[in-house]
Amino acid sequence: MKFALAVMMVAYFAGQVLSCSSRSYEHYWRGKDLMHTKDYKAALAEFEKGLEADPDSVLLTYEKGRALYAMERWADARDAFTRFLELTDEKKSTYDDERWDAEFCIKKCAQMLGEDIGGESDEDDSRFDGNDDTLGGITMKTR
């Protein structure tokens, strides 16, 4: 059972990576490596280069949003995450976790820009716990 689950996870992630064009594939992985070293500016440059080759790449768009968010470029991050939601609208279940994170980040960006984000939401907040990334008293669990 665990082996089957592992095989399914590898196949899923391989499919996601292979969905990038070959030129954007290299930029995606370089950017991911740079994100791990917290060189967000260089990571963003890689994601943007990849998006030049593949402007509708779901993975590159999501990672671009993450890099912009880490750099506290709130308006640009919100735009990237909004684009990600548009790109994944027909595949919501495939990108459920990422869409949830993107929606959170969009709200956080609006909050940081001083925009009214409304009252409490009815969304399940079980993925939030004690971390520094807060939104209206709720905290986001980071991985």
C-alpha positions in Angstrom: 0.0 0.0 0.0 2.8 2.5 0.9 4.7 1.5 -2.2 1.6 2.2 -4.4 1.1 5.5 -2.8 4.8 6.4 -3.3 4.5 5.4 -7.0 1.4 7.6 -7.4 3.1 10.6 -5.8 6.2 10.2 -8.0 4.0 9.9 -11.1 2.0 13.0 -10.1 5.0 15.2 -9.5 6.7 13.9 -12.7 3.6 14.8 -14.6 3.6 18.3 -13.1 7.2 18.8 -14.0 6.8 17.4 -17.4 3.9 19.8 -18.1 6.6 22.5 -18.3 8.2 23.0 -21.7 11.8 21.8 -21.8 13.1 25.3 -21.7 11.0 26.3 -18.8 11.8 23.1 -17.0 15.4 24.2 -16.3 14.3 27.6 -15.1 11.7 26.0 -12.8 14.3 23.8 -11.1 16.9 26.5 -10.9 14.3 28.8 -9.3 13.2 26.1 -6.8 16.9 25.6 -5.8 17.3 29.4 -5.3 14.1 29.5 -3.2 15.6 26.9 -0.9 18.6 29.2 -0.4 16.3 32.2 0.1 17.7 34.0 -2.9 14.2 35.2 -3.9 15.3 37.8 -6.3 17.3 35.3 -8.4 14.6 32.7 -8.1 12.0 35.2 -9.4 14.3 35.9 -12.4 14.4 32.2 -13.2 10.6 31.8 -12.9 10.1 34.8 -15.1 12.5 33.4 -17.7 10.6 30.1 -17.6 7.3 32.0 -18.1 8.7 33.7 -21.2 9.0 30.3 -22.7 5.8 28.9 -21.2 3.5 31.7 -20.2 0.7 29.4 -19.0 2.8 27.2 -16.8 0.9 26.5 -13.6 4.0 25.6 -11.6 6.1 28.6 -12.7 3.2 31.0 -12.0 2.7 29.5 -8.5 6.4 29.7 -7.7 6.6 33.2 -9.1 3.9 34.2 -6.6 5.8 32.5 -3.8 9.0 34.4 -4.6 7.1 37.7 -4.8 5.3 37.0 -1.5 8.7 36.2 0.2 10.0 39.5 -1.2 6.9 41.3 0.3 6.0 42.6 -3.2 2.3 42.3 -2.2 0.6 43.6 -5.3 2.7 41.6 -7.7 2.3 38.5 -5.5 -1.4 38.9 -5.5 -1.4 39.2 -9.3 0.7 36.0 -9.7 -1.5 34.0 -7.3 -4.7 35.3 -9.0 -3.2 34.2 -12.4 -2.5 30.8 -10.8 -6.1 30.5 -9.7 -7.2 31.3 -13.3 -4.9 28.7 -14.8 -6.1 26.0 -12.4 -9.8 26.9 -12.4 -10.7 23.7 -14.4 -8.4 21.5 -12.4 -9.3 22.6 -8.9 -9.0 19.2 -7.3 -5.5 18.6 -8.8 -4.2 21.8 -7.2 -6.3 21.8 -4.1 -3.5 22.5 -1.6 -1.8 25.1 -3.8 -5.1 26.9 -4.5 -5.9 27.0 -0.8 -2.4 28.6 -0.2 -2.8 31.0 -3.1 -6.2 32.2 -1.8 -4.7 32.7 1.6 -1.8 34.6 0.2 -4.1 36.8 -1.9 -5.9 37.8 1.3 -2.7 38.4 3.1 -1.4 40.6 0.3 -4.6 42.6 0.3 -4.3 43.0 4.1 -0.6 44.1 3.7 -1.7 46.6 1.1 -4.2 48.1 3.6 -7.3 46.8 1.7 -10.4 45.6 3.5 -10.6 41.9 3.3 -14.0 41.6 5.0 -15.0 39.6 8.1 -14.2 36.1 9.1 -14.5 33.5 6.4 -16.4 30.3 6.6 -13.4 28.4 5.2 -11.8 25.5 7.1 -8.9 27.0 9.0 -7.5 23.7 10.2 -4.3 24.2 8.1 -3.5 27.3 10.2 -1.4 27.1 13.4 1.2 29.0 15.3 3.5 30.7 12.8 4.5 34.2 12.2 2.5 34.5 8.9 -0.8 35.8 10.2 -4.0 36.9 8.6 -6.5 38.5 10.9 -5.4 36.5 14.0 -5.2 33.2 12.1 -1.7 31.9 11.3 -0.6 29.9 8.3 1.0 26.5 8.7 4.2 26.5 6.6 5.8 23.5 5.2 
